[in-house]
Amino acid sequence: MQAVNTGHWPYANAHSQMNAGEISGVATVANEFAGGGTVSIGRIFSRAFSFMAKYPLLTFGSATLFGALPAVLSQLFMASQLGDSGSRSTAAMSGFLAVQFFLVILSFILNSLMQAVITRGLITAHEGRHPTLGQCLSEGLRFTIPIVFLTILWWFGLVLGLLLLVIPGLMLICMWSVATPALVEERTGIINAFDRSQQLTKGHRWKIFGLLLVVLITYYLITAVFALIGFTTGEVSFFSERESGSALALIATAISGLAFGLLWATIQPSLFVELRDAQEGGGAGELAEVFS
């Protein structure tokens, strides 16, 4: 049997005290989603949706508080300021831009916190334990700023890749798709998280590309539904600046932001554990051996 490197697991010492019943529980959870050396898109989605269903406060609460709500507040502020933008002084316009920039940065930071919280929660559940919002929030706060810098580097590399050629940019998305979970779970550091993600995704990148395509199509389908509602209700321009403060536009922002943010935040760690289990043998027998 392949040896398991428990250095990835920040709670390995605590787990060593688990009794036989708890070890059996861990084995049961691992068996439910064990990869057997293969990567399954269906299993990735199943793990993500099962986690959302079992821990709605942690998942939907985090996505609403740190994802959807900041987006709605930012849109409300922008809509309230656009009406008299033509008569606004230079100083007032500078103030408006400064506040808007602050809201964008705040939203970026809160989204990073959401990703850290949900990542920690899903992997904790995958290990057979029961995550709580308070526990995951406490741990996630430590990784919020590192995730911010990791995301900046991620986008910088992606834009550079897209400027060179389209295909290298798409391959970078697949190669770095689990950099954030690697940073949170394995404490790799920002730069090493990219290397770890590249290592885990090797040999599976076309499947990952298909997975990301499904997530993207889901987001556009949600957007299309609200666009259709806009046409049928007469608010054809509810995505425009002038109508950005309408009830329908705010609902669209909240629901689409919640759905896409939550889906992406759970798919990333689910993909991470799927890849790690497939490549390094995170099956039930090995987990039981670690905790025995």
BAMARBA-948437 format. One record per residue: residue number from 1; x, y, z of N, C-alpha, C, CB in turn. Coordinates in steps of 0.05 Angstrom, whole numbers. Glycine has a CB too. Example, Ala and Ser with C-alpha at 12.3 -4.5 7.8 and 13.67 -1.06 7.14 Angstrom:
# residues 2
seq,n_x,n_y,n_z,ca_x,ca_y,ca_z,c_x,c_y,c_z,cb_x,cb_y,cb_z
1,264,-114,156,246,-90,156,264,-66,156,226,-89,181
2,257,-45,142,273,-21,143,258,1,157,282,-12,114
***
This chain:
# residues 292
seq,n_x,n_y,n_z,ca_x,ca_y,ca_z,c_x,c_y,c_z,cb_x,cb_y,cb_z
1,17,-24,0,0,0,0,17,25,0,-19,0,25
2,9,44,-15,24,69,-17,24,84,10,13,87,-39
3,47,94,18,48,109,43,34,136,40,77,114,51
4,22,144,61,7,170,61,24,191,75,-20,167,75
5,27,213,62,42,236,73,23,253,90,56,253,51
6,24,249,116,6,264,134,14,293,138,3,251,160
7,36,301,125,45,329,127,25,348,114,71,333,114
8,8,336,96,-13,353,84,-35,360,103,-25,338,60
9,-37,344,124,-60,345,141,-54,360,167,-71,317,148
10,-65,384,170,-58,400,194,-67,389,220,-69,428,190
11,-86,370,219,-97,359,244,-89,330,248,-127,362,244
12,-66,322,236,-58,294,237,-54,285,266,-33,289,221
13,-41,301,283,-35,293,310,-61,289,326,-18,314,324
14,-80,307,322,-105,305,337,-120,280,328,-123,330,332
15,-119,273,302,-133,249,293,-121,223,304,-133,249,263
16,-96,224,312,-83,199,321,-97,189,346,-54,204,326
17,-113,205,359,-126,197,384,-154,186,379,-127,220,403
18,-162,184,353,-189,175,347,-193,146,355,-195,179,317
19,-217,140,364,-223,112,372,-233,96,348,-244,111,394
20,-238,70,352,-245,53,329,-271,61,315,-248,24,339
21,-290,71,331,-315,80,318,-312,103,300,-335,86,340
22,-295,123,309,-290,146,293,-275,139,268,-274,167,309
23,-255,120,271,-240,111,247,-259,98,227,-218,91,255
24,-278,82,237,-298,70,219,-314,91,205,-316,52,235
25,-321,113,219,-336,135,207,-321,148,184,-344,155,227
26,-295,152,189,-278,164,169,-277,145,144,-249,168,179
27,-274,119,149,-273,100,127,-298,100,111,-267,72,138
28,-321,103,124,-347,103,111,-349,127,92,-370,103,131
29,-341,151,102,-342,175,86,-324,172,62,-334,200,103
30,-300,162,67,-280,159,45,-290,140,24,-253,151,56
31,-303,118,33,-314,98,14,-335,110,-4,-324,74,29
32,-351,128,7,-373,139,-7,-364,154,-33,-389,159,10
33,-341,167,-31,-332,183,-53,-303,174,-62,-332,212,-46
34,-295,150,-55,-268,142,-62,-264,141,-92,-261,115,-50
35,-241,150,-102,-237,152,-130,-225,127,-143,-219,175,-136
36,-211,110,-128,-200,86,-140,-180,92,-162,-222,69,-150
37,-166,114,-161,-146,121,-181,-157,135,-205,-132,96,-189
38,-183,139,-206,-195,153,-229,-207,179,-220,-217,135,-242
39,-212,197,-239,-224,223,-234,-251,223,-248,-206,247,-244
40,-272,228,-232,-299,228,-242,-312,255,-239,-316,206,-228
41,-321,267,-261,-335,293,-259,-361,290,-243,-341,304,-287
42,-375,268,-248,-400,263,-233,-395,261,-203,-413,237,-242
43,-373,249,-195,-367,246,-166,-359,274,-155,-344,226,-162
44,-346,290,-171,-339,317,-161,-364,333,-155,-321,332,-183
45,-383,333,-174,-408,347,-169,-424,335,-146,-425,347,-195
46,-424,309,-145,-439,295,-123,-428,303,-96,-438,265,-127
47,-402,304,-94,-389,311,-68,-396,340,-61,-358,308,-70
48,-395,358,-81,-400,386,-76,-429,391,-68,-394,403,-101
49,-448,378,-82,-476,382,-76,-484,369,-50,-494,372,-99
50,-472,346,-44,-477,333,-18,-468,350,5,-463,305,-17
51,-445,363,2,-435,381,22,-453,404,26,-406,390,15
52,-463,416,4,-482,439,7,-508,430,21,-488,450,-21
53,-517,406,14,-543,397,26,-539,391,56,-552,372,11
54,-516,381,64,-512,373,91,-505,396,109,-490,352,93
55,-492,417,97,-483,440,113,-493,466,100,-452,440,116
56,-519,471,100,-530,495,86,-521,521,100,-560,493,85
57,-519,521,126,-511,546,140,-483,554,132,-513,542,171
58,-465,534,132,-437,540,125,-434,549,96,-420,516,130
59,-448,534,78,-445,539,49,-461,563,40,-453,515,33
60,-487,562,43,-504,584,33,-501,609,50,-534,575,34
61,-495,605,76,-490,628,93,-465,643,85,-488,619,122
62,-443,628,80,-419,641,71,-422,654,44,-396,621,70
63,-434,640,26,-437,651,-1,-455,676,-2,-449,630,-20
64,-475,677,16,-493,700,17,-479,724,31,-518,693,32
65,-466,718,54,-454,740,69,-429,751,56,-447,729,97
66,-413,734,44,-387,743,34,-386,745,3,-366,724,43
67,-408,736,-10,-409,737,-39,-431,754,-50,-410,710,-50
68,-456,745,-46,-479,758,-58,-485,785,-46,-503,740,-55
69,-484,787,-19,-490,812,-6,-472,835,-14,-490,809,24
70,-445,832,-13,-428,854,-22,-433,862,-51,-399,846,-19
71,-439,843,-69,-444,849,-97,-470,866,-99,-447,823,-113
72,-490,860,-84,-515,875,-85,-511,903,-74,-538,860,-69
73,-497,905,-51,-492,932,-39,-476,950,-58,-477,929,-12
74,-456,937,-71,-440,953,-91,-457,962,-114,-416,936,-101
75,-475,945,-123,-492,953,-146,-512,974,-137,-507,929,-157
76,-522,972,-113,-540,993,-103,-527,1020,-101,-551,985,-75
77,-502,1020,-91,-487,1045,-88,-482,1057,-116,-460,1040,-74
78,-474,1041,-135,-469,1051,-162,-495,1063,-174,-458,1029,-180
79,-517,1048,-171,-542,1058,-182,-551,1084,-170,-564,1037,-178
80,-546,1087,-144,-554,1112,-130,-538,1136,-139,-552,1108,-100
81,-514,1131,-150,-496,1153,-157,-497,1160,-187,-468,1146,-150
82,-510,1143,-203,-509,1147,-232,-529,1168,-242,-513,1121,-246
83,-550,1172,-226,-571,1190,-236,-562,1218,-242,-593,1191,-216
84,-546,1230,-224,-538,1258,-228,-508,1260,-234,-544,1274,-203
85,-497,1239,-248,-468,1238,-253,-459,1262,-271,-460,1212,-266
86,-478,1271,-288,-470,1293,-306,-465,1319,-292,-491,1297,-327
87,-479,1324,-269,-476,1349,-255,-457,1347,-231,-504,1358,-245
88,-444,1325,-228,-426,1321,-206,-400,1335,-210,-422,1292,-200
89,-389,1348,-189,-363,1361,-191,-341,1341,-193,-359,1380,-167
90,-317,1351,-200,-294,1334,-203,-287,1320,-176,-270,1350,-213
91,-289,1336,-154,-283,1325,-128,-303,1303,-120,-283,1347,-107
92,-329,1308,-126,-350,1289,-120,-346,1263,-136,-377,1301,-125
93,-338,1267,-162,-334,1244,-179,-310,1228,-169,-329,1252,-208
94,-289,1241,-160,-266,1228,-149,-273,1212,-124,-243,1248,-142
95,-290,1224,-107,-300,1210,-83,-316,1185,-90,-316,1229,-66
96,-333,1188,-111,-349,1165,-120,-331,1142,-129,-368,1174,-142
97,-311,1149,-145,-293,1129,-156,-277,1116,-134,-274,1141,-177
98,-269,1132,-114,-254,1121,-91,-270,1101,-75,-244,1143,-73
99,-296,1108,-70,-314,1090,-55,-319,1064,-71,-340,1104,-49
100,-323,1068,-97,-328,1045,-114,-304,1026,-115,-335,1053,-143
101,-280,1038,-116,-255,1022,-116,-253,1007,-89,-230,1040,-120
102,-259,1020,-67,-258,1008,-41,-278,984,-40,-265,1028,-19
103,-302,988,-51,-322,966,-50,-313,942,-67,-349,977,-61
104,-300,948,-89,-289,926,-106,-268,910,-91,-277,937,-132
105,-250,924,-78,-229,911,-62,-241,895,-39,-209,932,-51
106,-260,907,-25,-273,894,-3,-287,868,-12,-293,912,11
107,-301,870,-35,-315,847,-46,-295,825,-54,-331,855,-71
108,-272,833,-64,-251,814,-71,-240,800,-47,-227,829,-85
109,-236,814,-25,-226,803,0,-247,784,12,-219,825,20
110,-272,792,12,-294,776,23,-298,750,7,-320,791,25
111,-295,752,-19,-297,728,-36,-274,708,-30,-297,736,-66
112,-251,719,-24,-228,702,-17,-234,688,10,-202,719,-15
113,-246,703,29,-253,691,54,-274,669,50,-264,712,73
114,-293,674,33,-314,654,27,-301,628,16,-334,664,7
115,-282,631,-2,-268,608,-14,-253,593,8,-249,617,-36
116,-239,607,26,-224,594,47,-243,579,66,-207,614,62
117,-265,591,73,-284,579,92,-296,553,80,-307,599,99
118,-305,555,56,-319,532,43,-298,510,37,-333,540,18
119,-274,517,29,-254,498,24,-247,482,49,-228,511,13
120,-243,497,71,-236,483,96,-259,465,105,-230,504,118
121,-284,475,101,-307,459,109,-310,434,93,-332,476,107
122,-308,435,67,-312,411,50,-291,390,56,-312,419,21
123,-266,399,59,-245,379,63,-247,368,91,-217,393,59
124,-255,384,111,-260,373,138,-282,352,137,-268,396,157
125,-303,357,122,-325,337,119,-315,312,105,-349,349,105
126,-298,316,85,-287,293,70,-270,276,87,-271,303,46
127,-258,287,108,-241,272,126,-257,258,147,-221,290,139
128,-284,261,147,-301,247,165,-308,262,190,-288,222,173
129,-302,288,191,-308,304,214,-331,323,207,-284,320,225
130,-341,338,227,-364,355,223,-355,385,225,-386,349,243
131,-353,399,203,-344,427,204,-366,445,214,-335,436,176
132,-359,466,228,-378,487,236,-370,513,223,-379,489,267
133,-389,531,220,-384,557,208,-363,572,224,-410,573,205
134,-366,572,251,-347,587,267,-318,576,265,-355,586,296
135,-315,550,265,-289,538,262,-277,544,235,-291,508,266
136,-292,541,214,-282,545,187,-276,575,183,-301,535,166
137,-292,592,194,-288,621,192,-262,629,206,-311,637,203
138,-257,618,230,-233,624,244,-208,615,229,-233,610,272
139,-209,591,217,-186,581,202,-184,596,175,-189,551,197
140,-207,602,163,-206,615,137,-195,643,137,-234,616,126
141,-199,657,160,-188,684,162,-158,685,159,-195,696,189
142,-144,664,167,-115,663,164,-106,662,135,-104,640,180
143,-123,652,118,-115,648,90,-128,668,71,-123,620,81
144,-143,687,81,-156,706,64,-137,723,48,-174,724,80
145,-118,736,61,-98,753,47,-81,737,29,-81,769,67
146,-70,713,37,-55,697,18,-71,689,-7,-45,671,32
147,-97,684,-3,-114,677,-27,-116,701,-45,-141,667,-18
148,-118,725,-33,-120,750,-49,-95,752,-67,-122,775,-31
149,-72,749,-56,-47,751,-72,-45,728,-92,-23,751,-53
150,-53,704,-83,-53,681,-102,-71,687,-126,-61,655,-88
151,-95,698,-120,-114,704,-142,-103,725,-161,-140,713,-130
152,-89,745,-150,-77,766,-167,-56,753,-185,-64,788,-149
153,-39,736,-174,-19,723,-191,-33,704,-211,0,707,-174
154,-54,691,-203,-69,673,-221,-80,689,-245,-93,660,-206
155,-92,712,-240,-103,728,-262,-80,740,-279,-120,750,-251
156,-58,748,-267,-36,758,-282,-25,737,-301,-13,768,-263
157,-21,713,-291,-11,691,-308,-31,684,-330,-5,667,-292
158,-57,685,-323,-78,678,-343,-79,698,-365,-105,676,-329
159,-79,724,-358,-80,745,-378,-55,744,-396,-82,773,-365
160,-32,739,-384,-8,736,-400,-10,712,-419,17,733,-382
161,-21,690,-409,-24,667,-427,-44,672,-449,-33,644,-410
162,-65,686,-443,-85,692,-464,-74,712,-485,-110,704,-451
163,-57,730,-476,-45,749,-495,-26,735,-514,-30,771,-480
164,-12,714,-504,6,699,-522,-10,681,-541,25,682,-505
165,-26,664,-530,-43,647,-546,-67,639,-529,-28,621,-556
166,-90,633,-542,-114,626,-527,-110,599,-513,-138,625,-546
167,-100,579,-527,-98,553,-515,-80,552,-490,-87,533,-536
168,-56,564,-491,-40,564,-466,-55,577,-442,-14,579,-470
169,-71,598,-448,-87,610,-426,-107,591,-415,-101,634,-436
170,-121,575,-432,-140,556,-422,-126,533,-407,-156,544,-446
171,-103,525,-416,-88,504,-402,-79,514,-374,-64,496,-419
172,-72,540,-372,-65,551,-346,-88,549,-327,-55,579,-349
173,-112,555,-337,-136,553,-320,-139,525,-308,-162,561,-335
174,-135,505,-325,-137,477,-316,-114,470,-298,-138,459,-340
175,-90,478,-305,-66,472,-288,-68,483,-260,-41,481,-302
176,-79,507,-258,-79,521,-232,-107,520,-219,-71,550,-236
177,-124,503,-227,-152,502,-218,-154,495,-188,-168,483,-234
178,-134,481,-177,-136,474,-148,-114,487,-132,-135,443,-145
179,-104,509,-141,-83,524,-126,-93,534,-100,-72,547,-143
180,-117,544,-99,-129,555,-75,-133,533,-54,-155,569,-80
181,-146,510,-60,-148,489,-40,-121,479,-31,-164,466,-52
182,-102,477,-49,-75,468,-40,-63,488,-20,-56,466,-65
183,-67,513,-24,-57,534,-5,-70,531,22,-61,562,-16
184,-97,527,22,-112,526,47,-107,500,62,-142,530,42
185,-108,478,47,-107,451,60,-79,442,67,-120,431,43
186,-60,447,49,-33,437,53,-12,457,62,-24,424,27
187,-21,482,65,-3,503,75,22,505,57,5,498,104
188,18,504,31,41,503,13,55,530,10,31,494,-14
189,42,552,16,52,578,9,41,585,-19,83,578,9
190,42,611,-25,29,621,-50,42,609,-75,30,651,-51
191,68,611,-77,81,602,-102,80,572,-104,110,611,-102
192,85,557,-83,84,528,-84,56,517,-89,95,517,-57
193,35,533,-83,8,524,-89,4,520,-119,-12,545,-78
194,16,537,-135,14,534,-164,28,508,-173,27,558,-179
195,51,502,-162,66,478,-168,50,453,-160,94,477,-155
196,38,455,-136,22,432,-126,-2,427,-144,13,438,-97
197,-15,449,-152,-38,446,-170,-30,434,-197,-52,473,-174
198,-8,443,-207,2,432,-232,8,402,-230,28,447,-241
199,19,394,-207,25,366,-202,-1,349,-201,41,363,-177
200,-21,359,-186,-45,344,-183,-62,342,-208,-62,356,-161
201,-62,362,-224,-79,363,-249,-66,348,-272,-85,391,-256
202,-41,341,-270,-27,328,-292,-41,302,-300,2,322,-285
203,-47,300,-326,-61,276,-336,-91,278,-335,-52,253,-321
204,-102,299,-323,-131,301,-320,-142,328,-331,-139,298,-290
205,-126,343,-345,-133,370,-352,-156,373,-372,-110,385,-363
206,-159,353,-389,-182,354,-407,-208,350,-392,-180,333,-430
207,-208,332,-372,-232,328,-355,-238,354,-340,-228,304,-336
208,-216,366,-330,-220,391,-315,-231,413,-333,-193,400,-302
209,-222,414,-357,-232,433,-377,-262,429,-381,-218,431,-404
210,-271,404,-383,-299,398,-386,-315,406,-362,-303,368,-392
211,-303,401,-338,-316,409,-313,-320,439,-311,-300,399,-289
212,-300,454,-318,-302,484,-317,-321,494,-338,-274,496,-321
213,-323,480,-360,-342,488,-381,-371,485,-371,-338,471,-407
214,-376,463,-356,-402,459,-345,-409,481,-325,-404,431,-331
215,-390,489,-308,-395,510,-289,-401,536,-303,-370,513,-270
216,-386,542,-324,-389,567,-339,-417,567,-353,-367,571,-360
217,-424,545,-365,-450,544,-379,-473,547,-358,-453,516,-393
218,-470,536,-334,-490,539,-313,-494,569,-307,-482,524,-288
219,-471,584,-304,-473,612,-298,-488,627,-320,-445,624,-294
220,-481,621,-345,-494,636,-367,-524,628,-370,-479,630,-393
221,-530,604,-363,-559,596,-364,-575,611,-343,-561,565,-359
222,-563,615,-319,-576,631,-298,-580,660,-308,-560,631,-272
223,-559,671,-320,-561,698,-331,-582,700,-353,-533,707,-341
224,-583,680,-370,-602,680,-392,-631,679,-381,-597,656,-410
225,-635,665,-359,-662,663,-348,-672,691,-339,-663,644,-323
226,-654,706,-326,-662,733,-317,-664,752,-341,-641,744,-297
227,-648,748,-361,-651,765,-385,-679,760,-398,-629,759,-406
228,-687,734,-399,-714,728,-410,-736,740,-393,-717,697,-411
229,-732,739,-366,-752,751,-349,-753,781,-354,-746,746,-319
230,-730,794,-359,-729,822,-364,-745,829,-389,-701,831,-367
231,-743,813,-410,-757,818,-435,-787,814,-431,-748,799,-457
232,-795,793,-416,-824,788,-412,-837,808,-394,-828,760,-401
233,-822,820,-376,-834,840,-357,-831,868,-367,-821,837,-330
234,-818,872,-390,-815,899,-401,-790,913,-391,-838,915,-394
235,-775,901,-373,-750,913,-364,-727,903,-381,-745,907,-333
236,-729,909,-407,-710,898,-426,-681,907,-419,-717,907,-454
237,-679,931,-408,-652,942,-403,-643,940,-374,-651,971,-412
238,-653,919,-360,-647,918,-331,-618,913,-325,-664,898,-318
239,-602,905,-346,-574,902,-342,-558,928,-348,-563,879,-360
240,-573,948,-357,-559,973,-363,-554,989,-338,-576,990,-382
241,-537,1009,-339,-530,1025,-316,-555,1039,-304,-509,1046,-323
242,-572,1049,-322,-596,1064,-313,-614,1046,-297,-610,1075,-337
243,-616,1020,-304,-635,1002,-290,-621,984,-270,-650,986,-310
244,-595,990,-265,-580,971,-248,-590,970,-219,-551,978,-248
245,-606,990,-211,-617,990,-184,-645,980,-182,-616,1018,-173
246,-656,970,-204,-683,959,-203,-684,933,-187,-693,954,-232
247,-708,927,-178,-711,903,-161,-702,878,-176,-740,899,-152
248,-709,876,-202,-702,852,-217,-672,850,-221,-716,853,-245
249,-659,873,-226,-630,873,-230,-616,864,-204,-620,900,-238
250,-626,874,-181,-614,866,-156,-618,837,-149,-625,884,-133
251,-642,827,-155,-647,799,-151,-630,782,-169,-677,792,-156
252,-627,790,-194,-610,776,-213,-581,775,-203,-611,789,-240
253,-571,798,-193,-544,799,-183,-540,781,-159,-537,828,-175
254,-560,781,-141,-558,765,-117,-558,735,-123,-581,772,-97
255,-578,727,-139,-581,698,-145,-558,688,-162,-608,693,-158
256,-551,702,-183,-530,693,-201,-503,693,-186,-528,710,-226
257,-498,713,-170,-474,714,-154,-473,692,-134,-471,741,-141
258,-495,687,-120,-496,666,-100,-492,638,-113,-523,666,-86
259,-506,634,-136,-505,608,-149,-477,602,-160,-525,606,-171
260,-466,621,-174,-439,617,-186,-418,616,-165,-433,639,-207
261,-419,635,-146,-399,635,-125,-399,610,-108,-403,659,-107
262,-422,600,-101,-424,576,-84,-416,552,-100,-453,572,-74
263,-424,551,-125,-416,528,-142,-386,526,-146,-430,529,-169
264,-374,549,-152,-345,549,-156,-330,544,-130,-336,576,-169
265,-340,555,-108,-326,552,-82,-327,523,-73,-339,570,-61
266,-348,508,-80,-349,480,-72,-336,461,-92,-378,472,-67
267,-338,468,-118,-326,451,-138,-296,450,-136,-334,461,-166
268,-283,473,-129,-254,474,-127,-243,454,-107,-244,502,-120
269,-252,455,-81,-242,435,-62,-250,407,-68,-251,442,-34
270,-274,403,-80,-283,376,-88,-265,365,-109,-312,377,-97
271,-257,381,-128,-238,373,-149,-211,367,-137,-235,395,-171
272,-203,383,-117,-177,379,-104,-175,352,-91,-172,401,-83
273,-196,345,-75,-195,319,-61,-198,296,-81,-217,318,-39
274,-212,300,-102,-215,280,-123,-188,274,-136,-236,288,-144
275,-174,295,-143,-147,292,-155,-127,280,-135,-137,319,-165
276,-128,289,-111,-109,279,-91,-114,250,-84,-110,296,-65
277,-140,243,-82,-147,215,-76,-138,197,-100,-177,212,-71
278,-142,207,-124,-136,191,-148,-106,187,-151,-147,204,-173
279,-91,208,-146,-62,206,-151,-46,196,-127,-51,233,-158
280,-56,200,-103,-41,193,-79,-54,173,-61,-35,218,-64
281,-77,163,-70,-90,142,-54,-103,152,-29,-71,121,-48
282,-123,169,-30,-137,178,-6,-160,161,1,-146,207,-10
283,-158,135,-4,-180,117,1,-185,111,30,-176,91,-13
284,-206,95,35,-214,89,63,-193,74,78,-240,74,63
285,-180,54,65,-160,38,79,-137,55,88,-151,16,62
286,-128,73,72,-105,89,78,-112,110,100,-95,104,54
287,-137,119,99,-145,138,121,-146,123,147,-173,150,114
288,-157,99,147,-158,84,172,-130,78,183,-173,58,168
289,-111,73,164,-84,68,172,-71,92,185,-67,59,149
290,-77,116,174,-66,141,185,-77,146,213,-74,164,167
291,-103,140,218,-115,147,243,-114,124,264,-144,154,238
292,-101,102,256,-100,79,275,-77,83,295,-97,53,260
***
